[in-house]
Amino acid sequence: MPGVHWYDPQAAPLNEARDVIDLIGEAWSSGAAWVAVPADRLPGGFFTLSTGVAGEIAQRFVNYGVGLSIVGDVSGHMAASSALRAWVLECNRGRHIWFVPDGDELTARLAGAST
């Protein structure tokens, strides 16, 4: 099962591109194939797809070959946006970006992905 680098839930939100690149670098340094980020550590515009923030962050993870898991309850954001709801469902069918409610679900998905 691939290793996971957990972003500190007490850390500042990922507000700039440099923050994301640093996080990917930390994952590489620890040998992790995935980064788990608490949903509330994402920048304010992440859940409003028209801002482009989510796409920019997601693309960096895909480009660097590191999986991204957003961990936490995003149901309120999904209820407010059909576009976000569709994107989350699409991501969860893929292999690079997942939205999971908690660490247990991430562990289960990773275990299933490695079999």
Buried (B, 14 or more C-beta within 10 A) or exposed (E): EEEBBBBEEEEEBBBEEEBBEEBBEEBBEEEBBBBBBBBEBBBEBBBBBEEEBBEBBBBBBBEBEBBBBBBBEBEEBBEEBEEBBEBBEEBEEEEBBBBBEEEEBBBEBBEEBEE
